[in-house]
Amino acid sequence: MKIHIIQPTHFKGPFSKNLFKTKAHALVPLTLPYLGALVPEGNEIRLTDEQVEGLNFNEPCDCALITSTILTSFRAYEIADRFREIGIPVVIGGPHCTFAGNRSRTMELMERLIPLKIRWSTLWNTYRCLDMEFMELAQRSGLLHINMGVESINRHALENMKKKTIPAESLSEVSAILRRMGISFSFNLICGWDTDSLEDFDVTLDFLIKNKVHVAFFNVFSPHKGTKIYDRCGDPQY
């Protein structure tokens, strides 16, 4: 089987159809060689990084695999449509895809992963971790690590953010479940939400230590122009 693995580029602007191109990457992405290495022996592989080379739709292949981020998603859809038009099956993966948004489809996928004996990582909502049937299947299928957008451990901050995926009071339970199952996990947190106090930083750190959160990523609160929170906070440069 001839498999074409593609990492799309992105458009230069939100209303542009001009593709972003570069002669070299400042940081060389490892996605393509990793995906290529996972393909079973006996298959022919073609890797294309569209930012630095052209994409030939006429090159014969039996399947096109596309890895997509949010930034490259519109170009990824365009590429997928072109391949489908000429009768070539397409699979899209990568951090843009939502593999826990649909519980039944995700469980079907995880069932099929079990005989492959691979280790995999993911990003999904914390409430999935309270679904023990789902989590036990994820563990059997080779789940290695979960990254979760927790944003804050403060209930009032989460309510203010309109973050409704899980109550702040359940985060300790999520941490305990994952530690008990031997699954590595990380929290993404926002620092400096407009209702945060200096004490909230110490409380957050104490929570992470007490619950033995394996990794925490801290992001500075930066409201985007055009959002309600930006209008409420005013121009951050002032």
C-alpha positions as CSV (number, residue, x, y, z in Angstrom):
1,M,0.0,0.0,0.0
2,K,1.2,3.5,-0.8
3,I,0.5,5.9,2.0
4,H,0.9,9.7,1.7
5,I,1.3,11.4,5.0
6,I,0.8,15.2,4.9
7,Q,1.4,18.1,7.2
8,P,-0.6,21.0,5.7
9,T,0.5,24.6,5.7
10,H,-1.9,27.4,6.5
11,F,-3.4,30.4,4.7
12,K,-1.6,33.7,5.1
13,G,-4.7,35.4,6.4
14,P,-8.3,34.7,7.6
15,F,-9.7,35.8,4.2
16,S,-6.7,34.7,2.0
17,K,-6.3,31.7,-0.2
18,N,-2.5,32.3,-0.5
19,L,-0.6,29.5,1.2
20,F,2.1,30.3,3.8
21,K,5.5,28.9,2.6
22,T,9.0,28.9,4.1
23,K,12.4,27.6,3.0
24,A,13.2,26.2,6.4
25,H,11.7,25.7,9.8
26,A,13.0,27.5,12.9
27,L,12.1,24.3,14.7
28,V,11.8,21.1,12.8
29,P,8.5,19.4,13.5
30,L,8.7,15.7,14.4
31,T,5.1,14.7,13.6
32,L,5.8,13.4,10.1
33,P,8.8,11.1,10.9
34,Y,6.9,9.8,14.0
35,L,3.8,9.0,11.9
36,G,6.0,7.4,9.2
37,A,7.7,5.3,11.8
38,L,4.4,3.9,13.0
39,V,3.4,2.6,9.6
40,P,3.8,-1.2,9.5
41,E,6.7,-2.5,7.4
42,G,5.9,-3.5,3.8
43,N,4.1,-0.2,3.0
44,E,5.4,2.6,0.8
45,I,5.4,6.0,2.5
46,R,5.5,9.5,1.1
47,L,6.0,12.4,3.6
48,T,5.0,15.9,2.6
49,D,5.6,19.0,4.8
50,E,3.5,21.5,2.7
51,Q,5.2,24.6,4.3
52,V,8.5,23.8,2.6
53,E,7.5,21.7,-0.4
54,G,4.7,21.4,-3.0
55,L,1.8,18.9,-2.6
56,N,1.3,16.7,-5.7
57,F,-2.3,15.4,-5.9
58,N,-1.4,13.4,-9.0
59,E,1.2,11.3,-7.2
60,P,-0.3,7.7,-6.9
61,C,-1.3,6.7,-3.4
62,D,-3.9,4.3,-1.8
63,C,-4.6,6.5,1.2
64,A,-3.9,10.1,2.4
65,L,-3.2,10.7,6.1
66,I,-3.4,14.4,7.2
67,T,-2.2,15.7,10.5
68,S,-3.9,19.0,11.4
69,T,-3.8,21.7,14.0
70,I,-6.4,24.4,14.4
71,L,-4.2,26.8,12.4
72,T,-3.9,24.4,9.5
73,S,-7.5,22.9,9.6
74,F,-9.0,24.9,6.8
75,R,-6.2,23.9,4.4
76,A,-6.5,20.3,5.7
77,Y,-10.2,20.2,4.8
78,E,-9.3,21.6,1.3
79,I,-6.7,18.9,0.8
80,A,-9.0,16.2,2.0
81,D,-11.7,17.3,-0.4
82,R,-9.2,17.2,-3.3
83,F,-8.1,13.7,-2.5
84,R,-11.7,12.5,-2.1
85,E,-12.6,14.0,-5.5
86,I,-10.1,11.6,-7.1
87,G,-11.3,8.6,-5.1
88,I,-8.5,8.4,-2.5
89,P,-9.6,7.6,1.1
90,V,-8.6,10.2,3.7
91,V,-7.8,10.0,7.4
92,I,-7.4,13.2,9.5
93,G,-5.8,13.3,12.9
94,G,-3.7,15.6,15.1
95,P,-4.5,18.0,17.9
96,H,-7.3,19.7,16.0
97,C,-9.5,16.6,16.0
98,T,-11.9,16.1,18.9
99,F,-10.8,11.6,19.0
100,A,-13.4,12.2,23.1
101,G,-16.2,14.6,21.8
102,N,-18.4,11.6,20.8
103,R,-18.3,8.9,23.5
104,S,-19.4,5.9,21.6
105,R,-17.2,6.6,18.6
106,T,-14.2,7.2,20.9
107,M,-14.8,3.9,22.7
108,E,-15.1,2.1,19.3
109,L,-11.7,3.6,18.3
110,M,-10.1,2.6,21.6
111,E,-11.3,-0.9,21.3
112,R,-9.6,-1.1,17.9
113,L,-6.4,0.2,19.4
114,I,-6.1,-2.6,22.0
115,P,-4.6,-5.3,19.6
116,L,-2.1,-2.7,18.2
117,K,-0.4,-2.4,21.6
118,I,0.6,1.2,21.1
119,R,1.0,4.0,23.6
120,W,-0.8,7.2,22.9
121,S,-1.5,10.6,24.5
122,T,-4.5,12.9,24.2
123,L,-6.3,16.1,25.3
124,W,-9.8,15.9,26.5
125,N,-12.2,17.4,29.0
126,T,-11.7,16.5,32.7
127,Y,-15.3,15.2,33.1
128,R,-14.3,12.2,30.9
129,C,-12.0,11.1,33.7
130,L,-15.0,10.5,36.0
131,D,-16.5,8.0,33.5
132,M,-14.9,4.8,34.7
133,E,-16.1,2.6,31.9
134,F,-14.6,5.0,29.4
135,M,-11.3,5.4,31.4
136,E,-10.8,1.7,31.9
137,L,-11.1,1.1,28.2
138,A,-8.7,4.0,27.6
139,Q,-6.2,2.4,29.9
140,R,-6.5,-1.0,28.2
141,S,-6.0,0.7,24.8
142,G,-2.6,2.1,25.8
143,L,-3.4,5.6,27.1
144,L,-0.1,7.1,28.3
145,H,-0.9,10.8,29.1
146,I,-3.9,13.2,29.3
147,N,-3.6,17.0,29.0
148,M,-6.6,18.9,30.3
149,G,-7.7,22.5,30.0
150,V,-8.5,23.1,33.7
151,E,-8.0,26.9,33.5
152,S,-8.5,27.4,37.2
153,I,-9.1,25.5,40.5
154,N,-11.3,28.4,41.7
155,R,-15.0,27.7,41.3
156,H,-15.9,31.4,41.0
157,A,-13.3,32.0,38.3
158,L,-14.6,29.0,36.3
159,E,-18.1,30.3,36.6
160,N,-17.0,33.7,35.5
161,M,-15.2,32.1,32.5
162,K,-18.3,30.1,31.7
163,K,-16.2,27.0,31.9
164,K,-18.8,24.2,32.6
165,T,-17.0,21.0,31.8
166,I,-16.4,20.0,35.5
167,P,-16.9,21.6,38.9
168,A,-13.7,22.8,40.6
169,E,-14.5,20.6,43.6
170,S,-14.1,17.4,41.4
171,L,-10.5,18.2,40.3
172,S,-9.1,16.4,43.3
173,E,-11.1,13.3,42.4
174,V,-9.9,13.5,38.8
175,S,-6.3,13.6,40.0
176,A,-6.8,10.6,42.3
177,I,-8.4,8.5,39.6
178,L,-5.6,9.1,37.2
179,R,-2.9,8.5,39.8
180,R,-4.6,5.2,40.8
181,M,-4.8,4.1,37.2
182,G,-1.2,4.9,36.5
183,I,-2.0,7.4,33.8
184,S,0.2,10.5,33.5
185,F,-1.7,13.8,33.3
186,S,-1.2,17.6,33.0
187,F,-3.3,20.6,33.7
188,N,-3.4,23.8,31.7
189,L,-4.0,26.8,33.9
190,I,-4.7,30.5,33.3
191,C,-2.8,33.0,35.6
192,G,-4.1,36.5,36.2
193,W,-7.8,36.1,35.5
194,D,-9.4,39.5,36.3
195,T,-10.9,38.2,39.6
196,D,-7.7,36.4,40.8
197,S,-6.0,37.6,44.0
198,L,-2.4,37.2,45.1
199,E,-3.6,34.4,47.5
200,D,-5.0,32.5,44.5
201,F,-1.5,31.8,43.2
202,D,-0.5,30.2,46.5
203,V,-3.7,28.2,46.7
204,T,-3.2,26.9,43.2
205,L,0.3,25.8,43.9
206,D,-0.7,24.1,47.1
207,F,-3.5,22.3,45.2
208,L,-1.0,21.0,42.6
209,I,1.4,19.8,45.2
210,K,-1.2,18.2,47.4
211,N,-2.9,16.4,44.5
212,K,0.5,15.4,43.0
213,V,-0.4,16.8,39.6
214,H,2.4,15.5,37.3
215,V,2.7,18.5,35.1
216,A,1.2,22.0,35.1
217,F,1.3,24.6,32.3
218,F,0.7,28.2,33.3
219,N,-0.6,30.7,30.7
220,V,-0.9,34.4,31.3
221,F,-4.5,35.7,30.9
222,S,-4.5,37.7,27.6
223,P,-8.0,38.8,26.5
224,H,-8.4,39.0,22.7
225,K,-9.9,42.1,21.1
226,G,-13.5,41.5,20.1
227,T,-14.4,39.4,23.1
228,K,-16.6,40.4,26.0
229,I,-13.8,40.0,28.5
230,Y,-11.6,42.3,26.5
231,D,-14.3,45.0,26.5
232,R,-14.7,44.6,30.3
233,C,-11.0,44.8,31.0
234,G,-10.2,47.5,28.5
235,D,-7.2,47.7,26.3
236,P,-4.5,45.6,28.1
237,Q,-1.6,47.9,26.9
238,Y,-3.0,50.5,29.3
